[in-house]
Amino acid sequence: MPAVTIEQTDLRGLLLDVVRQAIREEFGPPAEKGGGEPSLLLTVRQVAAALGVGARSVWRMASAGELPGQIKVGGATRWQRAAIEDFVAERAKRAALRRRSAKTLDARGLPA
């Protein structure tokens, strides 16, 4: 099978589309609020589901400053949907690059 070359910007866009679709499938489209504007904020449970971790892990990541887009609304903590989508896409991209670079090593761990 011939190798397919994907530009990094194309890969990022593709990953963002996949992440956005997964969030829509999990939570549905952004909820409409009173002014007709879509809800752009996620709860801790929604963030946990998007990341595939538990709520405690989300709080731990937020406390460590690893999770972007955290804001306070009244007394509630929410995360910006776009920031979480970008975060998940970036993590997926890094994982794909690690897998790809691991495949190019021979049995001795040297580049093939």
C-alpha positions as CSV (number, residue, x, y, z in Angstrom):
1,M,0.0,0.0,0.0
2,P,1.5,3.4,-0.9
3,A,2.3,5.8,1.9
4,V,-0.1,8.8,2.3
5,T,1.4,12.1,3.2
6,I,-0.7,14.4,5.3
7,E,0.3,18.0,6.1
8,Q,0.4,18.8,9.8
9,T,-2.3,21.5,9.4
10,D,-4.5,19.0,7.6
11,L,-3.9,16.5,10.4
12,R,-4.8,19.1,13.0
13,G,-8.0,20.0,11.2
14,L,-8.9,16.4,10.8
15,L,-8.3,15.7,14.5
16,L,-10.4,18.7,15.5
17,D,-13.3,17.5,13.4
18,V,-13.1,14.1,14.9
19,V,-13.0,15.5,18.5
20,R,-15.9,17.9,17.8
21,Q,-18.0,15.1,16.3
22,A,-17.2,12.8,19.3
23,I,-18.3,15.6,21.8
24,R,-21.5,16.2,19.7
25,E,-22.3,12.4,19.8
26,E,-21.7,12.2,23.5
27,F,-23.5,15.4,24.5
28,G,-25.5,16.5,21.5
29,P,-25.1,19.8,19.8
30,P,-24.4,22.8,22.0
31,A,-27.5,23.7,24.0
32,E,-29.3,26.8,23.1
33,K,-29.5,29.4,25.9
34,G,-32.1,32.1,26.4
35,G,-30.5,34.5,23.9
36,G,-30.2,31.9,21.2
37,E,-26.5,31.6,21.6
38,P,-25.0,28.1,21.8
39,S,-23.6,27.0,25.1
40,L,-19.8,27.0,24.8
41,L,-19.2,25.7,28.3
42,L,-18.7,22.2,29.6
43,T,-19.3,20.7,33.0
44,V,-16.7,18.6,34.8
45,R,-18.6,15.5,33.8
46,Q,-18.6,16.5,30.2
47,V,-14.9,17.3,30.3
48,A,-14.2,13.9,31.9
49,A,-16.2,12.1,29.3
50,A,-14.4,14.0,26.5
51,L,-11.0,13.1,28.0
52,G,-12.0,9.5,28.9
53,V,-11.1,10.0,32.6
54,G,-13.0,10.4,35.8
55,A,-14.1,13.7,37.3
56,R,-11.4,13.5,40.0
57,S,-8.8,13.3,37.3
58,V,-10.2,16.5,35.7
59,W,-10.0,18.3,39.0
60,R,-6.4,17.0,39.5
61,M,-5.4,18.2,36.0
62,A,-7.0,21.5,36.5
63,S,-5.2,22.0,39.9
64,A,-1.9,21.2,38.2
65,G,-2.6,23.8,35.5
66,E,-2.7,21.1,32.7
67,L,-6.2,21.7,31.5
68,P,-7.0,24.9,29.5
69,G,-10.2,26.9,29.4
70,Q,-11.3,26.8,33.0
71,I,-13.5,29.6,34.1
72,K,-15.8,30.4,37.1
73,V,-19.5,31.1,36.4
74,G,-21.0,32.3,39.7
75,G,-19.8,29.5,42.0
76,A,-19.6,26.9,39.3
77,T,-16.5,25.8,37.4
78,R,-16.9,25.3,33.6
79,W,-14.5,24.7,30.8
80,Q,-14.6,26.4,27.4
81,R,-15.7,23.8,24.8
82,A,-13.2,25.0,22.1
83,A,-10.3,24.9,24.6
84,I,-11.1,21.3,25.5
85,E,-11.6,20.3,21.9
86,D,-8.2,21.8,21.0
87,F,-6.6,20.1,24.1
88,V,-8.0,16.6,23.1
89,A,-6.9,17.1,19.5
90,E,-3.4,18.1,20.5
91,R,-3.1,15.1,22.8
92,A,-4.3,12.8,20.0
93,K,-1.8,14.4,17.6
94,R,1.1,13.9,20.0
95,A,0.0,10.2,20.6
96,A,-0.1,9.6,16.8
97,L,3.3,11.1,16.3
98,R,4.7,8.9,19.2
99,R,3.2,5.8,17.6
100,R,4.5,6.7,14.2
101,S,8.0,7.4,15.5
102,A,7.9,4.1,17.5
103,K,7.1,2.2,14.4
104,T,10.1,3.5,12.5
105,L,12.5,1.9,15.1
106,D,14.1,-1.5,14.5
107,A,14.3,-4.3,17.1
108,R,17.4,-2.6,18.7
109,G,15.5,0.7,19.1
110,L,17.5,2.3,16.3
111,P,15.9,4.2,13.4
112,A,15.0,1.8,10.6
